[in-house]
Amino acid sequence: MLLNALAHNLLVWVRRKLSEKVPQLARYGTLRMVRDLLHVSGIVELHHKTSQIESITLNRAAPLALLFIKAWCDTSLQRQVRLILGEI
């Protein structure tokens, strides 16, 4: 039960943070966040020594990829992880 609560709280936090930059994401419920926004295909690149995420390339053909990038660009995580719109 605790893992379920953690996952739900994480989704609520992500939606709140992203919707601050792209208000239309505030309408998305938990199911739609998981089904549509968080299922954008992409490639994750890790640092070869630390295994930390360096960049994420999202599939530009995905309908919500551009929305996600717009929302991501002004977050504090943007300074740590590059988010790229590319061809997958």
C-alpha atoms as one frame of an Amber mdcrd trajectory, in Angstrom:
protein
   0.000   0.000   0.000   2.852   2.417   0.731   4.318   2.075  -2.767   0.892
   2.820  -4.252   0.625   5.993  -2.152   4.138   7.057  -3.154   3.362   6.578
  -6.863   0.130   8.560  -6.552   1.805  11.402  -4.652   4.610  11.532  -7.210
   2.088  11.842 -10.051   0.233  14.616  -8.224   3.507  16.476  -7.659   4.576
  16.072 -11.314   1.211  17.316 -12.574   1.310  20.320 -10.247   4.872  21.263
 -11.233   4.319  20.837 -14.972   0.961  22.623 -14.948   2.592  25.702 -13.415
   4.346  26.185 -16.769   1.679  24.709 -19.086  -1.746  25.361 -17.484  -3.627
  22.964 -19.780  -1.865  20.042 -18.042  -3.799  20.867 -14.866  -6.880  19.285
 -16.486  -5.123  15.935 -16.800  -6.115  13.368 -14.212  -3.826  10.655 -12.906
  -4.880   8.109 -15.531  -4.388  10.519 -18.420  -0.979  11.609 -17.057   0.207
   8.004 -17.025  -1.505   6.924 -20.240  -0.768   9.915 -22.470   1.952  12.159
 -21.085   4.278   9.706 -19.369   4.150   7.155 -22.205   5.995   9.344 -24.704
   8.729   7.171 -26.203  12.302   8.277 -25.961  15.932   7.486 -25.207  17.661
   8.040 -21.862  21.420   8.688 -21.900  23.427   7.998 -18.739  26.821   9.328
 -17.671  29.320   6.506 -18.217  30.942   6.824 -14.764  28.165   7.933 -12.409
  25.164   6.381 -14.189  23.225   9.622 -13.638  20.808  10.724 -16.346  22.472
  13.224 -18.692  19.789  13.657 -21.310  16.413  12.391 -22.447  15.432  12.498
 -26.108  11.659  12.447 -26.644  10.036  11.254 -29.844   8.976  14.373 -31.743
   6.156  12.400 -33.400   4.454  11.878 -30.023   1.473  14.258 -29.712   2.334
  15.479 -26.206   6.145  15.576 -26.460   6.294  19.302 -27.237   3.937  20.089
 -24.356   6.123  18.100 -21.991   9.260  19.923 -23.169   7.604  23.333 -22.712
   6.605  22.387 -19.174  10.032  20.928 -18.371  12.121  23.862 -19.586  11.437
  26.106 -16.595  11.771  23.500 -13.860  14.800  23.189 -11.606  15.449  19.705
 -13.019  16.109  21.263 -16.420  19.526  22.384 -15.168  20.466  18.791 -14.341
  18.953  16.839 -17.239  18.756  17.956 -20.875  15.447  17.211 -22.538  15.626
  17.000 -26.330  12.917  16.715 -28.965  14.284  14.331 -31.577  13.587  11.540
 -33.981  13.361   8.093 -32.418
